[in-house]
Amino acid sequence: MSKIRKHVRHGIGAVRPYINGPASLPQFVKEVFDAIELERHEFGPDSCHVELQIEDSVLVIEAGELPAEVSPWRNSIYVYVSDVNTVFRRAMELGAESVVEIQDKPYQERQACFRDVAGNTWWVATYNKTQEVKPG
């Protein structure tokens, strides 16, 4: 059961991944993960701050050109999804680069990894508690 917290923007997502990328990155995330846009601040024709909800979490994206004094950063994000196959397929259709193809892992997850156009790495997984855990 989720509790809305007044001291957290939008009441959810106390810990938020914060990434940057091209102006197209928020739309890519919305389409791949069925993310809901919570907030957007435009800073010019191709630059914005966007907060997106994916399930019970919030992702912040600085999209477009960063100020000259700020260097771009790359991130690795781990997202649990209900269907790894669908999410991975959507990412590939939208131009992502496959890093690790879909695999059933011994720790009860079906997992894959892709890289977006900004170089951010996205690990996607579905926890499958019906899989047998093999001792390592």
Buried (B, 14 or more C-beta within 10 A) or exposed (E): EEEEEEEEBEEBBEEBBEBBBBBBBBBBBBEBBBBEEBEEEEEEEEBBBBBBBBBEBBBBBBBBBBEEEEEEBEBEBEBBBEEBEBBBBBBBEBEBEEEEEBEEEEEBBBBBBBBBBBBBBBBBBBEBEEBEEEEE
